[in-house]
Amino acid sequence: MTLFLYRKGNSIFKMRSIVVNSTSFFNTRSSSSSSTPTILKIGEIFRESRTFSDDDILQYSRLSFDRNPLHFDVDCARSAGFEDRLVPGILVASLFPRIIATQFPGALYVSQNLKFQLPIYVGEEIIGEVETTHIRPFKDKYLAKFVTKCYKDGGRIVIDGDAKALLTSLSLKGESCTRPE
């Protein structure tokens, strides 16, 4: 189960994503439903929380062939000036396309700029955030620009950046049936 946080204005709503037979279902605190699809607007923010484990790093290493000892060897990480083993920054940044694709299935990730601000250690809770800053029509799709950030420890920015994605629709799919008002 994954916790999603969604902010609209000054209100924050919590949602849970439950995976059943590889299908995600979203449960929100709000029980209101609407037959009218909710359309993405500039300023909307979507969040997902994740704690990266040893197994996550091992699987990432197997897929990416990234065998940097800073991710596996405590002594190496400490001798390089870190408190503990590091979670690969690119693994953490994978929260951004996940958040976008959850809301807009079929989205095509066009670009991502990242700035790694602080180290991320195994077992730390990280909150990935995607905020819509620009939307424009592009052929039969929409080009959307997002500010992307990851936080830890109650708001300390660990990754800062921006992304662009081609969206087939501006309708929010991830929570269209039970989106909080």
N, C-alpha and C positions, 0 to 999 in steps of 0.2 A: 504494500500500500504506500502511495506517495501523497504527501500533503502539498496542495497547490494553494497559493494565496493570490487573491485578485483585488486590486484597488480601483475604486471608482470614486473620484472626488476625494473626500477625506475619510471614506469608509473602507475598511478592509474586510473581505469575505474569505472564509476558509472553505476549501473543497478537498475531497479525498478522491484519488484515482485508485480504483480497485481493478486489478488485472484478473480476468476470468477467461480462460481459454484464449489468451492472447488478445482480448478485446478490453478496452478501457471504458469504464462507466464513471461518470462524474456525479458525486453527491454533494449538494451544497446545503447550507443552513436554511436557505430560503426554499419554501415549498411552492412558490409561484411558478407558473409555467406560461408560455406564450406560444401561439402558433406563428407569430411573426418573428422571422429570424433577426437576431441582434447583429448589427453592422459595426465593424471595427471603426473606431474614431481616433483621431490624434489625441494623445495624452493618456490613452488606456495603458494600463500596466498589468502584466501577468508575471506571477512568481511561482517558482517550484523550489522546494527544499530537498536537500540530498546530503547524506553522510557517506563519504567514500571509504571503502574498506580495503583491507589487504587483498581480498579476492578481486575487487574491482581493478586494482593496480596490476595484479597478476594477469587478468584477462586482457587488459589494455596492452600490457607488454607483449603478450602472445600475438595479438593482432597487429600491433604497430612495429614490433621488433625494437622498441625503445627499452634498452637494458641499462639505462643510466643508474649507477649505484646509489645516487641520491634518493631513489625511490625504494630501494631494497635494503640498504646497509645503514644502520643507525650510526655506526662509527664514522662512516664516510660523510654522512649528512652533518654530524656534529663537527667534524674537522673542517667542514666548509662553512661553519658558522650558523647552522640551523639547529633548532631544538630537537628535531626528530626527522623521520623520513618524510619526503615531500610527495604529495599527490601531483601527478603530471598536470600542468596548467591546461593543456589541450583537452585532457579528460574532463576537467572541471568545466571548461568552456563548451563542452558538448551539451550542457544544459540549455544553451540558447537555441540551437536548431530543434531540440526536443520540445521546448515550450512553444515555439512557432508552429511546428508541425502538428502538435496536439490541437492547437486552435484552428489551424488551416491545413487539413490533410491535402497532400499533393503540392504543398508550397515548395518552390525551388529556391534553395539558398544560393544567393548570387555572390555575396562578399561578406567578410568579417574582418574587422580590425580589432586587435586586442592589445591591452597594456597590462602586464602582470605587476600588481602593486605590492602584494604581500605574499609570503609563503602560505601554503595550505597543507596541513598535516593530516595524516590518516586519522579518521575518527571525528574530525571536526564537522559540525553541521554547516553547510553552505546553502545560501539562498541565491538562486539565479533569478534575475529580473530582466524583463524585456519591456521597454516602453516605446509605443508608436510615436514617431516624431514627424513623419511625412508619408503621404499616400498620393500617388498619381496614377492615372490610367496609362497602360502600356500595352498597345495592340489589344488583344482580347483579355488581358489580365490586368493586375494592379501591381505596381512597384511600390513596396513599402520599406521605409527606413525605420530602424529601431535603435535606441540607445540600449546597450547591454551592460549589465553589471552583475557581479557576484559579491556577496557580503558574508562576513563571519563575525562572531562575537558581538552581536547586537548592532551591527551597522558599519563595521570597518570594511571598506572596499578592498577586495583582493584582486578582482579583475574588472577592468573598465574598457569599454569599446563601443563599437556600433556595427550594425549588420544591415544588409539589404536582402529582401526576398521577393520573388515573384509569386503573387497569390492568385489563384484561379477565381477567388471570390472574396468579398469582404465580410461574408457571413461567418460568424463564429460557430464552428462545428463542435468544438470540444465540450461546450456546455450549453448549446443552443436551447435545450429543452428546459433547463432549470437555472438559467442565469439569474443571479441576484439583481434586484433593482436598486 
